[in-house]
Amino acid sequence: MTCKSKIILYFELQTNMNEHQNDSQLIKAKVVDINNHVIDFICIDYKLLSKVIHQATFLFIIEQQSLRVFCHKRSQQKQYQPGALSTCFTGIVLESEDYRQCAKRKLTQETGLELDLTYLNSFYYESKQNKIWGQIFYTFYDGQIINFIQDPKEVQDIELMSYREIIIREQNGEKFIQESMQALHFLNKRVLRQ
């Protein structure tokens, strides 16, 4: 095989590999230090992200009349805690966006809604499985939840729950994502007050 043939074959292999490469390997998340300063970017892969501090948004959708929260069951296809309940819609902040842009993207992606968001606060969360600098946003929505799920790869089911109901269900053994629970406690202190 000539040198020219080897080069052509190499480029054909690279092109073929790139065409089949997972989208999540092309999209990068922000890696931050303990003070929430961006220090790097990393492919969105749970095994990689679990080893570094990264940014994420926590978006609560609240029924204004009852102050119940739109909780959801995560899709079984999710890398991180598939099938677990979450009190809010979460998203990893991408290289090209800030926290608010991430929250808006997740709102549209997972619910199809376009609503104004209110910033609540920032917080740090760390466990054996995750290290996050998060920002909490919330919005009010009094519409129907029929056909609310836009992306079944993200969300399996949606259910309205009060703060107390969430606490009771967790105490009775239902699996809630813990970082979403921490964010919920902040929301309750300042917004729900239940």
C-alpha positions as CSV (number, residue, x, y, z in Angstrom):
1,M,0.0,0.0,0.0
2,T,1.4,3.4,-1.0
3,C,1.7,6.3,1.4
4,K,-1.1,8.1,-0.4
5,S,-3.4,5.1,0.0
6,K,-2.6,4.9,3.7
7,I,-3.5,8.5,4.2
8,I,-6.8,8.2,2.3
9,L,-7.7,5.0,4.3
10,Y,-6.8,6.8,7.6
11,F,-9.2,9.8,6.7
12,E,-11.9,7.4,5.7
13,L,-11.7,5.6,9.0
14,Q,-11.7,8.9,10.9
15,T,-14.7,10.1,9.0
16,N,-16.5,6.8,9.7
17,M,-15.7,6.9,13.4
18,N,-16.8,10.5,13.7
19,E,-20.1,9.8,12.0
20,H,-20.9,7.0,14.5
21,Q,-19.6,8.9,17.5
22,N,-22.1,9.5,20.3
23,D,-23.5,13.1,20.4
24,S,-22.7,13.3,24.1
25,Q,-19.0,12.9,23.3
26,L,-19.2,16.0,21.1
27,I,-21.1,18.2,23.6
28,K,-19.0,19.5,26.5
29,A,-19.8,20.5,30.0
30,K,-18.0,23.1,32.1
31,V,-15.6,21.8,34.8
32,V,-15.3,24.2,37.7
33,D,-13.2,24.5,40.9
34,I,-14.5,24.6,44.4
35,N,-15.1,28.4,44.0
36,N,-17.2,27.8,40.8
37,H,-14.6,29.2,38.4
38,V,-14.5,27.4,35.0
39,I,-11.2,25.5,34.7
40,D,-11.9,23.0,31.8
41,F,-14.4,21.4,29.6
42,I,-15.3,17.7,29.5
43,C,-17.4,15.4,27.4
44,I,-20.9,14.7,28.9
45,D,-20.4,11.2,30.3
46,Y,-21.6,10.3,33.7
47,K,-18.5,8.3,34.6
48,L,-16.3,11.3,33.7
49,L,-18.6,14.0,35.2
50,S,-18.8,12.1,38.5
51,K,-15.1,12.7,39.1
52,V,-15.2,16.5,38.6
53,I,-17.2,19.5,39.9
54,H,-19.5,20.7,37.2
55,Q,-22.4,23.2,36.9
56,A,-26.0,22.2,36.8
57,T,-29.4,23.9,36.9
58,F,-32.4,23.0,39.0
59,L,-35.6,24.2,37.6
60,F,-38.9,24.0,39.6
61,I,-42.2,24.3,37.9
62,I,-44.9,25.2,40.6
63,E,-48.6,25.1,40.3
64,Q,-49.5,28.6,41.5
65,Q,-52.9,27.8,43.1
66,S,-51.8,24.9,45.2
67,L,-48.0,25.5,45.4
68,R,-47.5,21.8,44.3
69,V,-44.4,21.0,42.4
70,F,-44.2,19.2,39.0
71,C,-42.0,16.2,40.0
72,H,-41.0,13.7,37.4
73,K,-39.7,10.2,37.1
74,R,-36.5,10.0,35.1
75,S,-36.3,7.9,32.0
76,Q,-34.8,4.4,32.3
77,Q,-32.4,5.5,29.5
78,K,-30.7,8.2,31.6
79,Q,-27.1,7.5,32.6
80,Y,-27.5,9.0,36.0
81,Q,-30.1,7.5,38.4
82,P,-32.5,6.1,35.8
83,G,-36.0,5.7,37.0
84,A,-35.5,7.9,40.1
85,L,-37.9,10.7,41.1
86,S,-36.7,14.3,40.8
87,T,-38.4,17.3,42.3
88,C,-37.2,19.5,39.5
89,F,-35.9,19.5,36.0
90,T,-32.1,19.4,36.0
91,G,-29.6,20.1,33.3
92,I,-25.8,20.1,32.9
93,V,-24.6,23.6,31.9
94,L,-22.9,23.3,28.5
95,E,-19.7,24.9,27.3
96,S,-21.6,27.5,25.2
97,E,-24.2,28.6,27.8
98,D,-24.7,30.1,31.2
99,Y,-27.0,28.8,34.0
100,R,-30.1,30.7,32.9
101,Q,-29.7,29.6,29.2
102,C,-29.3,26.0,30.4
103,A,-32.5,26.2,32.6
104,K,-34.4,27.7,29.6
105,R,-33.2,24.9,27.3
106,K,-34.2,22.2,29.7
107,L,-37.6,23.7,30.3
108,T,-38.3,23.6,26.5
109,Q,-36.6,20.3,25.9
110,E,-38.4,18.4,28.7
111,T,-41.8,20.1,28.9
112,G,-42.2,22.1,25.7
113,L,-43.0,25.2,27.7
114,E,-41.6,28.7,27.3
115,L,-42.0,30.6,30.6
116,D,-40.2,33.3,32.5
117,L,-37.8,32.0,35.1
118,T,-36.9,33.5,38.5
119,Y,-33.5,32.9,40.0
120,L,-33.6,31.7,43.6
121,N,-30.0,30.9,44.7
122,S,-26.7,29.0,44.1
123,F,-25.5,26.0,46.1
124,Y,-22.8,23.4,46.2
125,Y,-23.7,19.7,46.4
126,E,-21.3,16.8,46.8
127,S,-21.9,13.0,47.2
128,K,-19.9,9.9,46.2
129,Q,-21.7,10.0,42.8
130,N,-21.8,13.8,42.0
131,K,-20.2,17.1,42.6
132,I,-22.2,20.1,41.5
133,W,-22.3,23.9,41.7
134,G,-26.0,24.4,41.0
135,Q,-28.3,27.3,40.5
136,I,-32.0,27.1,41.3
137,F,-34.7,28.7,39.2
138,Y,-38.5,28.5,39.4
139,T,-41.5,29.4,37.5
140,F,-45.3,29.1,37.9
141,Y,-47.6,27.2,35.6
142,D,-51.3,26.4,36.0
143,G,-51.9,24.5,32.8
144,Q,-52.7,20.9,32.2
145,I,-50.0,18.2,32.4
146,I,-51.5,16.1,29.6
147,N,-49.0,15.8,26.8
148,F,-46.5,17.6,29.1
149,I,-43.7,15.2,28.4
150,Q,-41.8,16.2,25.3
151,D,-38.8,13.9,25.4
152,P,-39.4,10.3,26.7
153,K,-35.6,9.8,26.7
154,E,-35.5,12.4,29.5
155,V,-38.8,12.1,31.4
156,Q,-40.9,9.0,31.9
157,D,-43.8,10.4,34.0
158,I,-44.8,13.7,35.7
159,E,-46.8,14.1,38.9
160,L,-47.8,17.1,41.0
161,M,-46.7,16.8,44.7
162,S,-46.7,19.1,47.7
163,Y,-43.6,19.6,49.7
164,R,-45.0,17.5,52.5
165,E,-46.0,14.7,50.2
166,I,-42.5,14.6,48.7
167,I,-41.0,14.3,52.2
168,I,-43.5,11.6,53.3
169,R,-42.9,9.6,50.1
170,E,-39.1,9.8,50.5
171,Q,-39.4,8.7,54.1
172,N,-41.5,5.7,52.9
173,G,-38.7,4.6,50.7
174,E,-39.3,6.1,47.3
175,K,-36.1,7.0,45.6
176,F,-35.6,10.8,45.0
177,I,-32.5,12.3,43.5
178,Q,-30.8,13.8,46.6
179,E,-29.4,17.0,44.9
180,S,-33.0,17.7,43.8
181,M,-34.1,17.3,47.4
182,Q,-31.5,19.7,48.6
183,A,-32.7,22.2,46.0
184,L,-36.3,21.6,47.1
185,H,-35.5,22.5,50.7
186,F,-34.1,25.9,49.5
187,L,-37.3,26.4,47.5
188,N,-39.5,25.6,50.4
189,K,-37.7,28.1,52.7
190,R,-38.1,31.0,50.3
191,V,-41.1,30.3,48.1
192,L,-43.3,27.4,49.1
193,R,-43.1,27.9,52.9
194,Q,-44.8,24.6,53.8
